[in-house]
Amino acid sequence: MIESIHWLGHDSFRIDAAVTVYIDPWKLAPGSVPADLILITHQHSDHFSAEDIRSIRKPETEVVANAAVAKDLRGGTQVHVVKPGDRLTVKGIEIHVLPAYNLDKRFHPRSAGHVGYVLTVGGQRIYHAGDTDAIPEMENLRPDIALLPVSGTYVMDAEEAVEAVRLLQPKLAIPMHYGEIVGSQADAERFQQLSPVPVRILELER
């Protein structure tokens, strides 16, 4: 399954399965693979890019997003508006919506309704945490793969991501939210060194 997960920079991923899934597409390369399903975690411009969505959208593409994103989507795209706690199946992909928020920072308040997602793809559960700290809702989630921010400043840093791993108990973790705006490869490597579970640092594909 790991070979089907492509890191496109920052918090942006493409998952190749029976359908093509993008999460937070941003700064995509020209000619990127068209999307069957797009998931957006929140409305900040480095996560919700209408231009990038248009570049990969097909007539049958569906989008999953919270209300703040959905109200700004245009062009007849089918949008599933979600909030933390929701469960739905889109394009054959089971989706569990979780909250994403800061505990001690002001950038992503819980009241804003930002989200993360657990996707069941090819029999494996992949958790994209969104922009968050290590929050209680992660406890015993036990995904197969956890995509976790590590840069600090706006989200958890490498040490806090280790705490998230202890809560989540994934089989494998992949660092994200570095290399753009804030954070560097060093943050990903520190997380890899400290994590009690295996960590795979993905090569940037852009």
C-alpha positions as CSV (number, residue, x, y, z in Angstrom):
1,M,0.0,0.0,0.0
2,I,2.8,2.4,0.8
3,E,3.9,2.4,-2.9
4,S,0.4,3.8,-3.7
5,I,0.9,6.9,-1.5
6,H,2.5,9.8,-3.2
7,W,3.6,12.9,-1.3
8,L,3.1,16.0,-3.4
9,G,4.6,18.4,-0.9
10,H,3.3,20.0,2.4
11,D,0.1,18.2,3.3
12,S,-0.8,17.2,-0.2
13,F,-1.0,13.5,-1.2
14,R,-2.3,11.3,-4.0
15,I,-3.4,7.8,-3.3
16,D,-3.6,5.4,-6.3
17,A,-6.1,2.6,-5.8
18,A,-9.2,1.5,-7.6
19,V,-9.9,5.2,-7.7
20,T,-7.5,8.1,-7.6
21,V,-7.7,10.1,-4.4
22,Y,-6.1,13.5,-3.6
23,I,-5.9,15.0,-0.1
24,D,-5.3,18.8,0.1
25,P,-4.0,19.2,-3.5
26,W,-1.7,22.2,-3.7
27,K,1.0,23.4,-6.1
28,L,0.3,20.4,-8.3
29,A,2.5,19.7,-11.3
30,P,1.0,20.4,-14.7
31,G,-0.6,17.3,-16.2
32,S,-1.2,15.7,-12.8
33,V,-3.4,12.6,-12.8
34,P,-7.1,13.4,-12.8
35,A,-8.9,12.8,-9.5
36,D,-11.9,10.6,-8.8
37,L,-12.1,11.8,-5.2
38,I,-10.7,14.9,-3.5
39,L,-10.6,15.5,0.2
40,I,-9.9,18.9,1.8
41,T,-9.1,19.3,5.5
42,H,-9.8,23.0,5.8
43,Q,-10.0,26.4,4.1
44,H,-6.5,27.7,4.5
45,S,-5.0,28.5,1.1
46,D,-2.1,26.0,1.4
47,H,-4.8,23.2,1.8
48,F,-7.7,24.5,-0.2
49,S,-6.7,25.6,-3.7
50,A,-9.6,26.0,-6.1
51,E,-7.1,26.3,-9.0
52,D,-5.5,22.9,-8.2
53,I,-8.9,21.3,-7.8
54,R,-9.9,22.6,-11.2
55,S,-6.7,21.2,-12.8
56,I,-7.5,17.6,-11.7
57,R,-11.3,17.7,-11.7
58,K,-13.3,15.5,-14.1
59,P,-17.1,15.8,-14.6
60,E,-17.5,12.8,-12.2
61,T,-15.0,14.0,-9.6
62,E,-16.5,14.2,-6.1
63,V,-15.1,16.4,-3.2
64,V,-15.4,15.9,0.5
65,A,-14.9,19.0,2.6
66,N,-16.1,20.9,5.6
67,A,-18.7,23.7,5.3
68,A,-16.1,26.5,5.1
69,V,-14.5,25.0,2.0
70,A,-17.8,23.8,0.4
71,K,-19.3,27.3,0.3
72,D,-16.4,28.5,-1.8
73,L,-16.4,25.6,-4.3
74,R,-17.7,26.5,-7.7
75,G,-18.4,24.9,-11.1
76,G,-21.0,22.2,-10.3
77,T,-18.6,19.9,-8.5
78,Q,-20.4,17.3,-6.3
79,V,-19.5,18.2,-2.8
80,H,-20.1,16.1,0.4
81,V,-20.1,18.5,3.3
82,V,-18.8,16.9,6.5
83,K,-18.0,17.6,10.1
84,P,-16.0,15.7,12.8
85,G,-17.7,12.4,13.6
86,D,-19.2,11.8,10.2
87,R,-18.8,8.5,8.4
88,L,-19.6,8.1,4.7
89,T,-18.6,6.1,1.6
90,V,-17.7,7.9,-1.6
91,K,-16.5,6.3,-4.8
92,G,-16.2,3.0,-2.8
93,I,-13.9,4.6,-0.2
94,E,-15.0,4.5,3.4
95,I,-14.3,7.8,5.1
96,H,-14.3,8.6,8.8
97,V,-14.1,12.3,9.6
98,L,-12.1,13.4,12.7
99,P,-11.4,16.8,14.2
100,A,-8.1,18.6,13.6
101,Y,-7.2,21.5,16.0
102,N,-4.5,23.1,18.1
103,L,-4.3,22.7,21.8
104,D,-2.0,25.6,22.6
105,K,-1.8,27.6,19.4
106,R,-4.3,30.0,17.9
107,F,-4.1,29.0,14.2
108,H,-6.5,26.1,14.1
109,P,-9.1,26.5,16.8
110,R,-11.4,23.5,17.5
111,S,-14.4,25.8,16.9
112,A,-13.4,26.3,13.2
113,G,-14.4,22.7,12.3
114,H,-11.2,21.7,10.5
115,V,-11.0,18.0,9.9
116,G,-8.7,15.0,9.3
117,Y,-9.7,11.8,7.6
118,V,-9.3,8.0,8.0
119,L,-9.7,6.4,4.6
120,T,-10.1,2.7,4.0
121,V,-8.3,2.0,0.8
122,G,-7.4,-1.5,-0.4
123,G,-8.3,-2.9,3.0
124,Q,-5.9,-0.5,4.8
125,R,-6.8,2.4,7.0
126,I,-4.9,5.6,6.2
127,Y,-5.2,8.6,8.6
128,H,-4.5,12.1,7.2
129,A,-4.4,14.2,10.4
130,G,-4.8,17.6,8.8
131,D,-3.4,20.6,10.6
132,T,-3.5,19.6,14.2
133,D,-1.7,18.9,17.5
134,A,-1.7,15.6,19.2
135,I,-5.4,15.5,20.3
136,P,-7.3,13.1,22.5
137,E,-9.5,12.0,19.6
138,M,-6.4,10.2,18.2
139,E,-6.3,7.7,21.1
140,N,-6.5,4.0,20.0
141,L,-7.5,4.9,16.4
142,R,-4.9,2.3,15.3
143,P,-4.7,3.2,11.6
144,D,-2.4,1.1,9.4
145,I,-0.7,4.3,8.1
146,A,-0.7,7.8,9.8
147,L,0.2,10.9,7.9
148,L,1.3,13.4,10.5
149,P,2.5,17.0,10.5
150,V,6.0,17.6,12.1
151,S,7.0,21.2,11.4
152,G,5.8,22.9,14.6
153,T,4.7,26.6,14.6
154,Y,1.2,26.0,13.2
155,V,0.9,22.3,14.0
156,M,2.7,19.7,16.2
157,D,6.4,19.5,16.0
158,A,8.4,16.2,15.8
159,E,8.3,15.6,19.5
160,E,4.6,16.2,19.6
161,A,4.1,13.9,16.6
162,V,5.7,11.2,18.6
163,E,3.0,11.7,21.3
164,A,0.5,11.5,18.5
165,V,2.0,8.1,17.5
166,R,1.7,6.9,21.0
167,L,-2.0,7.8,21.0
168,L,-2.8,6.5,17.6
169,Q,-0.7,3.3,17.6
170,P,-0.3,3.1,13.8
171,K,1.7,0.4,12.1
172,L,3.6,3.0,10.1
173,A,3.9,6.8,10.1
174,I,4.7,9.3,7.3
175,P,5.7,12.9,8.1
176,M,4.2,15.8,6.3
177,H,3.8,19.6,6.7
178,Y,7.4,20.5,6.1
179,G,9.5,21.9,3.2
180,E,6.9,24.6,2.4
181,I,6.1,27.7,4.5
182,V,7.6,26.1,7.7
183,G,9.6,23.0,8.6
184,S,12.4,21.1,6.9
185,Q,13.7,17.6,6.2
186,A,15.4,17.8,9.5
187,D,12.0,17.8,11.3
188,A,11.0,14.7,9.4
189,E,14.3,13.0,10.3
190,R,14.0,13.9,13.9
191,F,10.5,12.4,14.0
192,Q,11.9,9.2,12.4
193,Q,14.6,9.0,15.0
194,L,12.2,9.4,17.9
195,S,9.2,7.5,16.8
196,P,8.3,4.2,18.5
197,V,6.9,2.8,15.3
198,P,8.5,2.7,11.8
199,V,8.6,6.0,9.9
200,R,8.9,6.3,6.1
201,I,10.0,9.7,4.8
202,L,8.6,9.9,1.3
203,E,10.4,11.5,-1.7
204,L,8.7,14.6,-2.9
205,E,6.8,14.1,-6.2
206,R,6.0,17.3,-8.0
